[in-house]
Amino acid sequence: MTTSQRAKVQLSGAVVRFAGDSGDGMQLTGDRFTTQSALGGNDLATLPDFPAEIRAPAGTLAGVSSFQLHFSDNDIHTPGDAPDVLVAMNPAALSKHLDALKPGGTLIVNLDAFTERNLQKAGYEGDPLDDGSVEDLQVHRVPLTDLTVRALEPWIEAGELNKKEAERCKNMFALGLISFMFSKSVDETEAWLRTKFAQRPELADANVAALRAGANYGETTEAFTYTYEVAAASLPPGRYRNITGNQALAYGLVAAGVQSGLELFCGSYPITPASDILHELARQKHFGVATFQAEDEIAAMGSVIGAAFGGALAITASSGPGIALKAEAMGLATAIELPMIVINVQRGGPSTGLPTKTEQSDLLQVLYGRNGEAPLPVVAASTPADCFDTALEAARIALTYRTPVILLSDGYLANSAEPWRLPDVNALPDLRVDFTTEANGDDGEFLPYLRDESTLARPWAVPGTVGLQHRVGGLEKADRTGNISYDPDNHQKMTDLRHQRIQRIAQDLPPMGVDDPDGDADVLVIGWGSTAGPIRAACQQLRASGHKVARAHLRHLSPLPDDLNDLLRSYRVVVCPENNTGQLSMLLRARSLVDVKGYNRVTGQPFTAGELVEAVEHLAFGSTEGPRETERAVTRRKGA
């Protein structure tokens, strides 16, 4: 059957998940299919998911890596609740992801991997392909490994590849097959492969051959009755690129450095899932970026304080365990009142917890996890692309109010990708700073803690400026002079001033935005951070089913917006979904005395739109059922 004889089905969108051993190249495969979809004009959202172990035993559940892509002809907000197509490279991948596949969905398995040994590694007593486990699916048993090796026999016979190297190309065979199924051009991937393996042209040729073989297999086999096509999305005009949250944070910080006219300094210690921020910034030296990989988290925070004292826009990036180690030095940064940015890319905890999984569990840590009264502003990014704007906002606050700022991201935002419309650089905010160059006291004395009347920010004097020598350190400062002081009244005053300075930030915040199309909703769903996409998608579904629901999302978590209390009190029910045990819900209840209803879980995975629909129906509209497991998951859990 040729392509011309096949029916081409037009789809509004599709969700594809690639899953296999961590050595099978699933992240690369997903990334290339994402690029192909983006070049086709689709809107998209991705969900990479990989093990924390550097190399778990091959074929085991612990070693399964996956990549999910949702691509569409319209504006989408999540990587999809469940895949329409699952590519399972081995039994472990099937075991781990079968429950997620939609009823009636398409399952493509690498038949060569379903050996007795691999089935035992995955915990199967029998073959799931033959015991009825997949009878409600469209199953394609494809000998991916064998077909790949056969396609690469010329390279093996010529001694340019051994059999093991040829087998590693099976991910490109799978990519070619999926590209054929969804009518995606592989031209760009071919060009990318030739660039990537330019030093080994035989490896480039082999991967391209495997890619084409996968597409040709789809073309020639009669197993695939249909091909599918997702048209380009109608996105606002502009130039787009795919971007992950970590990339967007790095670019936003670079932009902040340029817009402020300051050298950007990043002092960090590598930690999952924040390391890519340091890696990306290290590539941007041509923008005046200096990077320093410290020997530990404490040294990293110390280097940032020193860089800020020296007049740089200083940042550090870490995750929860690293933020805990930085806490004492963050208290020092609070005391000396200099601008810097501390990024926390949250992951599952406690302790080392779930290093490669996502969670929103560090909110209370960053608000209160320092000794003494040490208030700091906290902002949170909501989407991968929004990380760019949030980085600029963090820099604005830090530079304007002379304070460390904590920026919250998480593992989901860090690694997921979406289209990002490149901003007009001429429209970026002006962040230029005037350093203090002259004494500011009446008698010619420099007063390092003399404050701006509007912001309560203190002067920023670069070391070496004549006549502006001053002391910094962790001991309490005397008002105005900055001298060491143990006076009780002075300590009260300085404590009050530090709190008031953070609260002054609220004066610059815009009114709370509310998404309420008809203006008559009596239920508000409010969130922060990476719950933005699932909440938005869920509210759209709720409205489509006749419910009147409004949506609001918080970027500024400290200080909270001044008009937040009135907003919360204007709704009959307020629901707050969080990937924690209810941290923001608790804060909102304490501040507003509104009985905010939390929907909380900590599974290491982002919310799906479907589960939030059911949660809101249950909490706000009296549905007797909360979020449900899939029918297949229930059957599997019960052992039926």
Salt bridges, closest charged atoms under 4 A:
ASP21 OD2 - ARG55 NH1 3.00
ASP24 OD1 - LYS170 NZ 3.36
ASP31 OD2 - ARG32 NH1 3.79
ASP49 OD1 - LYS357 NZ 2.42
ASP75 OD2 - ARG536 NH2 3.92
ASP84 OD1 - LYS102 NZ 2.95
ASP99 OD2 - ARG636 NE 3.57
ASP130 OD1 - ARG141 NH1 3.06
ASP136 OD2 - ARG632 NH2 2.77
ASP146 OD2 - ARG150 NH1 3.49
GLU165 OE2 - ARG200 NH1 3.81
GLU188 OE1 - ARG32 NH2 2.39
GLU190 OE2 - ARG212 NE 2.92
GLU202 OE2 - ARG200 NE 2.83
ASP205 OD1 - ARG194 NH1 2.53
ASP276 OD1 - HIS279 ND1 3.21
GLU280 OE1 - ARG283 NH1 2.89
GLU297 OE1 - LYS326 NZ 2.99
GLU337 OE1 - ARG451 NH1 2.78
GLU337 OE1 - ARG501 NE 3.43
GLU373 OE1 - HIS499 NE2 2.93
ASP386 OD1 - ARG555 NH2 2.34
GLU393 OE2 - ARG396 NH2 2.88
GLU393 OE2 - HIS556 NE2 2.79
ASP430 OD2 - ARG432 NH2 2.48
GLU476 OE2 - HIS491 ND1 2.63
GLU476 OE2 - ARG498 NH2 2.93
ASP479 OD2 - LYS493 NZ 2.86
ASP508 OD2 - ARG396 NH1 3.54
ASP515 OD2 - ARG543 NH1 3.24
ASP515 OD2 - ARG551 NE 3.30
ASP520 OD2 - LYS548 NZ 3.11
ASP522 OD2 - ARG572 NE 2.92
ASP595 OD1 - ARG589 NE 3.85
ASP595 OD2 - LYS597 NZ 3.95
GLU611 OE2 - ARG601 NH2 2.50
GLU614 OE2 - ARG628 NH2 2.88
GLU617 OE2 - HIS547 NE2 3.72
GLU625 OE1 - ARG628 NH1 2.90
GLU629 OE2 - ARG637 NH2 2.78
